[in-house]
Amino acid sequence: MANSATVTVRDLGAERFVKVAARFKPSIDVGIVGDSARKRYGERELASSLKSLAKAKNSKQLAKAQAKVVAAHAKVAKAKATLADVAGFHEFGTDTIPARPFIRGYVENFSDDIREFGREGARLVLEGRIDAERFGRLFGVKIVGGIRKYMATNIAPPLKPATIARKGSSVALIDTGLLRSSIIYRLNTSGR
């Protein structure tokens, strides 16, 4: 007679995760609060160039898309710039402003920390120890706080002496604090 064994299959959270994910399809947008909804010259090209930047699949496409973003930002810069525009000028650079990527720089430099926070939060949600929406809000606060802190690290390149003299500080990206304080998150729970 052959040996027999009993196999017990235990769900360690996958079923719960699938149920939560089906109900709650969140995304977190991190951005700048400003009057950027106002249409100005060059905004259509800027939106198009930002889309091509996001779709770039290799370094050649990325370089071409970045050049389009810079050109589009230059057009918008000639119009009355909003806070969102200023953020874009600093993030991507223009003909006269060097790029100081405070959002992309934070994500690139702290991706392991962000990923670990996300893993830990997912574990807590699966265990039922925290609500998924609450974790989404905590995640948004963490990202915003991280970006704001990163902005204060004086992102290269250094300011020109004339700029330092004008603003009275050598810290790039922080003058009045308005740009930094305008970085917020928005939790989208509808799944778009």
C-alpha positions in Angstrom: 0.0 0.0 0.0 1.4 3.5 -0.9 2.0 6.1 1.6 -0.5 8.9 1.7 -0.2 12.4 2.8 -2.6 15.2 3.6 -1.9 18.6 2.0 -3.4 21.7 3.5 -3.6 24.8 1.3 -3.6 28.0 3.3 -4.3 31.4 1.8 -1.7 33.8 3.2 -3.5 36.9 2.0 -3.8 36.7 -1.7 -7.6 36.3 -1.7 -8.0 39.3 0.6 -5.5 41.3 -1.6 -7.5 40.5 -4.8 -10.8 41.6 -3.1 -9.2 44.9 -1.8 -7.6 45.6 -5.2 -10.9 45.0 -7.0 -12.7 47.6 -4.9 -9.9 50.1 -4.4 -7.8 51.1 -7.4 -5.9 54.0 -6.0 -3.3 56.2 -7.5 -1.4 59.1 -5.9 -0.6 62.2 -7.8 2.1 64.4 -6.5 2.3 67.9 -7.9 2.2 71.7 -7.6 -0.8 73.8 -6.6 -1.0 76.8 -8.8 -3.2 78.6 -11.4 -1.8 76.3 -14.2 -5.3 75.6 -15.5 -5.2 79.0 -17.2 -4.4 78.6 -20.9 -1.4 80.4 -22.2 0.8 80.4 -25.3 2.9 77.2 -25.5 0.8 75.1 -23.1 -0.4 72.7 -25.7 3.1 72.0 -26.9 4.2 71.6 -23.3 1.5 69.0 -22.6 2.4 67.1 -25.7 6.1 67.2 -24.9 5.6 66.0 -21.4 3.6 63.0 -22.8 6.4 62.1 -25.1 8.8 62.4 -22.2 6.8 59.9 -20.2 6.6 57.5 -23.2 10.4 57.6 -24.0 11.8 54.1 -24.2 15.5 54.7 -24.7 18.1 57.4 -24.2 17.7 58.8 -27.7 14.0 59.2 -27.3 14.4 60.6 -23.8 17.0 63.2 -25.0 14.7 64.3 -27.9 11.6 64.5 -25.5 13.6 66.5 -23.0 14.6 69.0 -25.7 11.0 69.4 -26.7 10.1 70.0 -23.0 12.8 72.7 -22.7 11.6 74.4 -25.9 8.0 74.3 -24.8 8.9 75.6 -21.4 10.7 78.5 -23.0 7.6 79.5 -24.9 5.5 79.3 -21.8 8.1 81.3 -19.8 7.6 84.3 -22.1 4.0 84.3 -20.9 3.1 85.0 -17.3 4.4 82.0 -15.5 2.4 80.1 -12.9 3.8 78.3 -9.9 3.4 75.0 -11.8 5.4 76.5 -14.7 8.2 77.6 -12.4 8.3 74.1 -11.0 8.6 72.7 -14.5 11.4 75.2 -15.4 13.4 74.0 -12.4 12.6 70.3 -12.9 13.5 70.2 -16.6 15.5 73.4 -17.1 15.2 76.0 -19.8 17.6 77.9 -22.0 18.5 80.1 -19.1 17.7 78.0 -16.0 19.6 74.7 -15.4 17.6 71.6 -14.6 17.4 70.9 -10.8 15.1 67.9 -10.8 13.6 68.0 -7.3 10.8 65.5 -8.0 12.7 63.0 -10.2 15.8 63.5 -8.1 14.0 62.5 -4.9 12.4 59.4 -6.5 15.8 58.3 -8.1 17.7 58.9 -4.8 15.2 57.3 -2.5 13.5 54.6 -4.6 14.6 51.8 -2.2 13.1 53.7 0.7 9.9 54.4 -1.2 9.6 50.8 -2.4 10.1 49.5 1.2 7.5 51.8 2.6 5.1 50.6 -0.1 5.8 46.9 0.7 5.3 47.5 4.4 2.1 49.4 3.8 0.8 46.6 1.5 1.6 44.0 4.2 -0.3 46.0 6.8 -3.3 46.4 4.5 -3.3 42.7 3.7 -3.2 41.9 7.4 -6.1 44.2 8.0 -4.1 46.4 10.4 -4.6 49.5 8.3 -7.2 50.6 5.8 -6.0 50.9 2.2 -7.2 54.5 1.8 -5.4 55.5 5.0 -2.2 53.9 3.8 -2.6 55.8 0.5 -2.8 59.1 2.4 0.3 58.1 4.6 2.2 57.3 1.4 1.2 60.6 -0.1 2.4 62.5 3.0 5.7 60.6 2.9 6.4 61.4 -0.7 5.5 65.1 -0.3 7.6 65.4 2.8 10.5 63.6 1.1 10.4 65.9 -1.9 10.2 69.0 0.3 13.2 67.8 2.4 15.2 66.9 -0.8 14.6 70.5 -2.2 16.4 71.9 0.9 19.6 69.8 0.1 20.7 72.5 -2.4 20.4 70.5 -5.6 23.2 71.0 -8.1 24.3 73.0 -10.0 25.1 75.8 -7.6 23.5 79.2 -8.1 25.4 81.9 -9.9 26.9 84.7 -7.7 24.4 87.2 -9.1 21.5 85.0 -8.1 22.9 84.5 -4.6 23.4 88.3 -4.2 19.8 88.9 -5.4 18.1 86.4 -3.1 20.5 86.5 -0.2 21.0 82.7 0.0 23.0 80.1 -1.9 20.2 77.4 -1.6 18.8 76.7 -5.0 15.0 76.2 -5.4 14.1 77.9 -2.1 13.5 81.7 -2.2 10.2 82.5 -0.6 9.2 78.9 0.2 6.1 79.1 -1.9 7.2 76.5 -4.5 8.2 74.0 -1.8 5.1 74.5 0.3 2.9 74.0 -2.8 3.9 70.4 -3.4 1.0 68.3 -2.4 -0.5 64.9 -3.1 -4.0 63.9 -4.2 -5.3 60.4 -3.6 -7.5 59.1 -6.4 -9.7 56.2 -5.2 -11.9 56.0 -8.3 -9.3 54.1 -10.3 -9.7 56.6 -13.2 
